[in-house]
Amino acid sequence: MHKLGVISVLLGLAFSVAGLVVGFTLAISRGTGEEWFTLVPFGFVLLLLGVTLTQLSKK
């Protein structure tokens, strides 16, 4: 369960950072980037899930 938590945290970070960077880049250059901004909430959910799983596995 600890490995799944670590993987979830890393995926959550990657989704959040990619969504923000690519979304703002597209928003500045083309004016649209909404589809990339939708990755950010999913990234936060994965981060929360990963932190919870890693903390529960230590008990």
PDB file as gemmi writes it, atoms N, CA and C in Angstrom:
CRYST1    1.000    1.000    1.000  90.00  90.00  90.00 P 1                      
ATOM      1  N   MET A   1       0.821  -1.175   0.000  1.00  0.00           N  
ATOM      2  CA  MET A   1       0.000   0.000   0.000  1.00  0.00           C  
ATOM      3  C   MET A   1       0.880   1.260   0.000  1.00  0.00           C  
ATOM      4  N   HIS A   2       2.054   1.158   0.583  1.00  0.00           N  
ATOM      5  CA  HIS A   2       2.966   2.293   0.609  1.00  0.00           C  
ATOM      6  C   HIS A   2       3.445   2.654  -0.801  1.00  0.00           C  
ATOM      7  N   LYS A   3       3.759   1.626  -1.605  1.00  0.00           N  
ATOM      8  CA  LYS A   3       4.212   1.887  -2.977  1.00  0.00           C  
ATOM      9  C   LYS A   3       3.120   2.563  -3.801  1.00  0.00           C  
ATOM     10  N   LEU A   4       1.886   2.120  -3.628  1.00  0.00           N  
ATOM     11  CA  LEU A   4       0.765   2.733  -4.341  1.00  0.00           C  
ATOM     12  C   LEU A   4       0.604   4.197  -3.932  1.00  0.00           C  
ATOM     13  N   GLY A   5       0.820   4.489  -2.664  1.00  0.00           N  
ATOM     14  CA  GLY A   5       0.747   5.865  -2.192  1.00  0.00           C  
ATOM     15  C   GLY A   5       1.825   6.740  -2.796  1.00  0.00           C  
ATOM     16  N   VAL A   6       3.037   6.213  -2.863  1.00  0.00           N  
ATOM     17  CA  VAL A   6       4.139   6.980  -3.450  1.00  0.00           C  
ATOM     18  C   VAL A   6       3.894   7.221  -4.939  1.00  0.00           C  
ATOM     19  N   ILE A   7       3.420   6.206  -5.637  1.00  0.00           N  
ATOM     20  CA  ILE A   7       3.117   6.362  -7.060  1.00  0.00           C  
ATOM     21  C   ILE A   7       2.004   7.379  -7.254  1.00  0.00           C  
ATOM     22  N   SER A   8       1.007   7.347  -6.390  1.00  0.00           N  
ATOM     23  CA  SER A   8      -0.103   8.294  -6.484  1.00  0.00           C  
ATOM     24  C   SER A   8       0.372   9.726  -6.240  1.00  0.00           C  
ATOM     25  N   VAL A   9       1.265   9.910  -5.280  1.00  0.00           N  
ATOM     26  CA  VAL A   9       1.796  11.248  -5.024  1.00  0.00           C  
ATOM     27  C   VAL A   9       2.576  11.753  -6.232  1.00  0.00           C  
ATOM     28  N   LEU A  10       3.399  10.911  -6.811  1.00  0.00           N  
ATOM     29  CA  LEU A  10       4.190  11.336  -7.967  1.00  0.00           C  
ATOM     30  C   LEU A  10       3.306  11.645  -9.175  1.00  0.00           C  
ATOM     31  N   LEU A  11       2.291  10.818  -9.407  1.00  0.00           N  
ATOM     32  CA  LEU A  11       1.356  11.101 -10.498  1.00  0.00           C  
ATOM     33  C   LEU A  11       0.570  12.387 -10.249  1.00  0.00           C  
ATOM     34  N   GLY A  12       0.174  12.595  -9.013  1.00  0.00           N  
ATOM     35  CA  GLY A  12      -0.550  13.811  -8.672  1.00  0.00           C  
ATOM     36  C   GLY A  12       0.286  15.054  -8.896  1.00  0.00           C  
ATOM     37  N   LEU A  13       1.548  14.990  -8.503  1.00  0.00           N  
ATOM     38  CA  LEU A  13       2.445  16.116  -8.756  1.00  0.00           C  
ATOM     39  C   LEU A  13       2.630  16.355 -10.248  1.00  0.00           C  
ATOM     40  N   ALA A  14       2.811  15.276 -10.990  1.00  0.00           N  
ATOM     41  CA  ALA A  14       3.011  15.408 -12.430  1.00  0.00           C  
ATOM     42  C   ALA A  14       1.777  15.992 -13.109  1.00  0.00           C  
ATOM     43  N   PHE A  15       0.579  15.521 -12.733  1.00  0.00           N  
ATOM     44  CA  PHE A  15      -0.659  16.051 -13.319  1.00  0.00           C  
ATOM     45  C   PHE A  15      -0.835  17.528 -12.993  1.00  0.00           C  
ATOM     46  N   SER A  16      -0.589  17.893 -11.742  1.00  0.00           N  
ATOM     47  CA  SER A  16      -0.779  19.284 -11.340  1.00  0.00           C  
ATOM     48  C   SER A  16       0.197  20.218 -12.058  1.00  0.00           C  
ATOM     49  N   VAL A  17       1.454  19.832 -12.072  1.00  0.00           N  
ATOM     50  CA  VAL A  17       2.464  20.682 -12.712  1.00  0.00           C  
ATOM     51  C   VAL A  17       2.242  20.754 -14.217  1.00  0.00           C  
ATOM     52  N   ALA A  18       1.971  19.622 -14.845  1.00  0.00           N  
ATOM     53  CA  ALA A  18       1.738  19.624 -16.293  1.00  0.00           C  
ATOM     54  C   ALA A  18       0.496  20.429 -16.647  1.00  0.00           C  
ATOM     55  N   GLY A  19      -0.555  20.289 -15.867  1.00  0.00           N  
ATOM     56  CA  GLY A  19      -1.772  21.041 -16.134  1.00  0.00           C  
ATOM     57  C   GLY A  19      -1.556  22.535 -16.024  1.00  0.00           C  
ATOM     58  N   LEU A  20      -0.826  22.953 -15.002  1.00  0.00           N  
ATOM     59  CA  LEU A  20      -0.578  24.381 -14.826  1.00  0.00           C  
ATOM     60  C   LEU A  20       0.360  24.939 -15.883  1.00  0.00           C  
ATOM     61  N   VAL A  21       1.465  24.268 -16.125  1.00  0.00           N  
ATOM     62  CA  VAL A  21       2.454  24.782 -17.068  1.00  0.00           C  
ATOM     63  C   VAL A  21       1.903  24.809 -18.487  1.00  0.00           C  
ATOM     64  N   VAL A  22       1.375  23.691 -18.945  1.00  0.00           N  
ATOM     65  CA  VAL A  22       0.867  23.631 -20.319  1.00  0.00           C  
ATOM     66  C   VAL A  22      -0.386  24.484 -20.470  1.00  0.00           C  
ATOM     67  N   GLY A  23      -1.232  24.491 -19.452  1.00  0.00           N  
ATOM     68  CA  GLY A  23      -2.449  25.290 -19.517  1.00  0.00           C  
ATOM     69  C   GLY A  23      -2.153  26.776 -19.631  1.00  0.00           C  
ATOM     70  N   PHE A  24      -1.249  27.275 -18.799  1.00  0.00           N  
ATOM     71  CA  PHE A  24      -0.910  28.698 -18.883  1.00  0.00           C  
ATOM     72  C   PHE A  24      -0.153  29.022 -20.157  1.00  0.00           C  
ATOM     73  N   THR A  25       0.680  28.099 -20.616  1.00  0.00           N  
ATOM     74  CA  THR A  25       1.398  28.340 -21.872  1.00  0.00           C  
ATOM     75  C   THR A  25       0.424  28.453 -23.035  1.00  0.00           C  
ATOM     76  N   LEU A  26      -0.527  27.552 -23.104  1.00  0.00           N  
ATOM     77  CA  LEU A  26      -1.523  27.620 -24.176  1.00  0.00           C  
ATOM     78  C   LEU A  26      -2.449  28.815 -24.014  1.00  0.00           C  
ATOM     79  N   ALA A  27      -2.765  29.173 -22.770  1.00  0.00           N  
ATOM     80  CA  ALA A  27      -3.651  30.315 -22.544  1.00  0.00           C  
ATOM     81  C   ALA A  27      -2.986  31.615 -22.980  1.00  0.00           C  
ATOM     82  N   ILE A  28      -1.687  31.712 -22.768  1.00  0.00           N  
ATOM     83  CA  ILE A  28      -0.981  32.928 -23.176  1.00  0.00           C  
ATOM     84  C   ILE A  28      -0.797  32.976 -24.681  1.00  0.00           C  
ATOM     85  N   SER A  29      -0.416  31.848 -25.281  1.00  0.00           N  
ATOM     86  CA  SER A  29      -0.106  31.859 -26.710  1.00  0.00           C  
ATOM     87  C   SER A  29      -1.349  31.828 -27.597  1.00  0.00           C  
ATOM     88  N   ARG A  30      -2.315  30.981 -27.282  1.00  0.00           N  
ATOM     89  CA  ARG A  30      -3.484  30.815 -28.148  1.00  0.00           C  
ATOM     90  C   ARG A  30      -4.773  31.365 -27.555  1.00  0.00           C  
ATOM     91  N   GLY A  31      -4.818  31.494 -26.255  1.00  0.00           N  
ATOM     92  CA  GLY A  31      -6.035  31.948 -25.607  1.00  0.00           C  
ATOM     93  C   GLY A  31      -6.902  30.817 -25.090  1.00  0.00           C  
ATOM     94  N   THR A  32      -6.519  29.571 -25.348  1.00  0.00           N  
ATOM     95  CA  THR A  32      -7.276  28.432 -24.831  1.00  0.00           C  
ATOM     96  C   THR A  32      -6.327  27.481 -24.130  1.00  0.00           C  
ATOM     97  N   GLY A  33      -6.769  26.953 -23.024  1.00  0.00           N  
ATOM     98  CA  GLY A  33      -5.972  25.980 -22.294  1.00  0.00           C  
ATOM     99  C   GLY A  33      -6.802  25.283 -21.244  1.00  0.00           C  
ATOM    100  N   GLU A  34      -8.125  25.412 -21.398  1.00  0.00           N  
ATOM    101  CA  GLU A  34      -9.018  24.886 -20.367  1.00  0.00           C  
ATOM    102  C   GLU A  34      -8.902  23.386 -20.188  1.00  0.00           C  
ATOM    103  N   GLU A  35      -8.679  22.658 -21.276  1.00  0.00           N  
ATOM    104  CA  GLU A  35      -8.624  21.201 -21.159  1.00  0.00           C  
ATOM    105  C   GLU A  35      -7.416  20.750 -20.335  1.00  0.00           C  
ATOM    106  N   TRP A  36      -6.347  21.538 -20.332  1.00  0.00           N  
ATOM    107  CA  TRP A  36      -5.181  21.178 -19.529  1.00  0.00           C  
ATOM    108  C   TRP A  36      -5.364  21.575 -18.073  1.00  0.00           C  
ATOM    109  N   PHE A  37      -6.133  22.641 -17.831  1.00  0.00           N  
ATOM    110  CA  PHE A  37      -6.380  23.052 -16.456  1.00  0.00           C  
ATOM    111  C   PHE A  37      -7.219  22.029 -15.701  1.00  0.00           C  
ATOM    112  N   THR A  38      -7.947  21.177 -16.408  1.00  0.00           N  
ATOM    113  CA  THR A  38      -8.754  20.164 -15.720  1.00  0.00           C  
ATOM    114  C   THR A  38      -7.892  19.075 -15.080  1.00  0.00           C  
ATOM    115  N   LEU A  39      -6.624  18.993 -15.455  1.00  0.00           N  
ATOM    116  CA  LEU A  39      -5.733  18.017 -14.815  1.00  0.00           C  
ATOM    117  C   LEU A  39      -5.376  18.416 -13.385  1.00  0.00           C  
ATOM    118  N   VAL A  40      -5.444  19.700 -13.078  1.00  0.00           N  
ATOM    119  CA  VAL A  40      -5.005  20.184 -11.769  1.00  0.00           C  
ATOM    120  C   VAL A  40      -5.861  19.610 -10.626  1.00  0.00           C  
ATOM    121  N   PRO A  41      -7.194  19.651 -10.692  1.00  0.00           N  
ATOM    122  CA  PRO A  41      -7.964  19.044  -9.588  1.00  0.00           C  
ATOM    123  C   PRO A  41      -7.739  17.541  -9.446  1.00  0.00           C  
ATOM    124  N   PHE A  42      -7.577  16.857 -10.574  1.00  0.00           N  
ATOM    125  CA  PHE A  42      -7.283  15.422 -10.498  1.00  0.00           C  
ATOM    126  C   PHE A  42      -5.925  15.182  -9.853  1.00  0.00           C  
ATOM    127  N   GLY A  43      -4.987  16.056 -10.122  1.00  0.00           N  
ATOM    128  CA  GLY A  43      -3.680  15.958  -9.477  1.00  0.00           C  
ATOM    129  C   GLY A  43      -3.765  16.133  -7.976  1.00  0.00           C  
ATOM    130  N   PHE A  44      -4.573  17.100  -7.525  1.00  0.00           N  
ATOM    131  CA  PHE A  44      -4.738  17.298  -6.090  1.00  0.00           C  
ATOM    132  C   PHE A  44      -5.422  16.110  -5.428  1.00  0.00           C  
ATOM    133  N   VAL A  45      -6.374  15.512  -6.110  1.00  0.00           N  
ATOM    134  CA  VAL A  45      -7.044  14.329  -5.563  1.00  0.00           C  
ATOM    135  C   VAL A  45      -6.051  13.175  -5.440  1.00  0.00           C  
ATOM    136  N   LEU A  46      -5.221  12.992  -6.455  1.00  0.00           N  
ATOM    137  CA  LEU A  46      -4.208  11.936  -6.388  1.00  0.00           C  
ATOM    138  C   LEU A  46      -3.185  12.219  -5.288  1.00  0.00           C  
ATOM    139  N   LEU A  47      -2.818  13.485  -5.109  1.00  0.00           N  
ATOM    140  CA  LEU A  47      -1.905  13.827  -4.023  1.00  0.00           C  
ATOM    141  C   LEU A  47      -2.517  13.502  -2.664  1.00  0.00           C  
ATOM    142  N   LEU A  48      -3.766  13.862  -2.467  1.00  0.00           N  
ATOM    143  CA  LEU A  48      -4.430  13.569  -1.205  1.00  0.00           C  
ATOM    144  C   LEU A  48      -4.538  12.067  -0.975  1.00  0.00           C  
ATOM    145  N   LEU A  49      -4.892  11.339  -2.014  1.00  0.00           N  
ATOM    146  CA  LEU A  49      -4.981   9.888  -1.906  1.00  0.00           C  
ATOM    147  C   LEU A  49      -3.627   9.278  -1.569  1.00  0.00           C  
ATOM    148  N   GLY A  50      -2.586   9.738  -2.226  1.00  0.00           N  
ATOM    149  CA  GLY A  50      -1.256   9.197  -1.989  1.00  0.00           C  
ATOM    150  C   GLY A  50      -0.752   9.465  -0.590  1.00  0.00           C  
ATOM    151  N   VAL A  51      -0.964  10.680  -0.091  1.00  0.00           N  
ATOM    152  CA  VAL A  51      -0.533  11.004   1.270  1.00  0.00           C  
ATOM    153  C   VAL A  51      -1.312  10.164   2.283  1.00  0.00           C  
ATOM    154  N   THR A  52      -2.592  10.000   2.045  1.00  0.00           N  
ATOM    155  CA  THR A  52      -3.413   9.190   2.945  1.00  0.00           C  
ATOM    156  C   THR A  52      -2.952   7.734   2.950  1.00  0.00           C  
ATOM    157  N   LEU A  53      -2.680   7.192   1.780  1.00  0.00           N  
ATOM    158  CA  LEU A  53      -2.249   5.794   1.697  1.00  0.00           C  
ATOM    159  C   LEU A  53      -0.896   5.588   2.365  1.00  0.00           C  
ATOM    160  N   THR A  54       0.022   6.518   2.183  1.00  0.00           N  
ATOM    161  CA  THR A  54       1.333   6.340   2.805  1.00  0.00           C  
ATOM    162  C   THR A  54       1.249   6.470   4.318  1.00  0.00           C  
ATOM    163  N   GLN A  55       0.374   7.345   4.815  1.00  0.00           N  
ATOM    164  CA  GLN A  55       0.236   7.491   6.252  1.00  0.00           C  
ATOM    165  C   GLN A  55      -0.474   6.305   6.884  1.00  0.00           C  
ATOM    166  N   LEU A  56      -1.447   5.742   6.173  1.00  0.00           N  
ATOM    167  CA  LEU A  56      -2.159   4.575   6.711  1.00  0.00           C  
ATOM    168  C   LEU A  56      -1.295   3.319   6.689  1.00  0.00           C  
ATOM    169  N   SER A  57      -0.349   3.258   5.767  1.00  0.00           N  
ATOM    170  CA  SER A  57       0.474   2.050   5.678  1.00  0.00           C  
ATOM    171  C   SER A  57       1.529   1.993   6.782  1.00  0.00           C  
ATOM    172  N   LYS A  58       1.795   3.112   7.450  1.00  0.00           N  
ATOM    173  CA  LYS A  58       2.806   3.116   8.512  1.00  0.00           C  
ATOM    174  C   LYS A  58       2.287   2.582   9.834  1.00  0.00           C  
ATOM    175  N   LYS A  59       0.981   2.417   9.974  1.00  0.00           N  
ATOM    176  CA  LYS A  59       0.421   1.934  11.236  1.00  0.00           C  
ATOM    177  C   LYS A  59       0.529   0.441  11.370  1.00  0.00           C  
TER     178      LYS A  59                                                      
END                                                                             
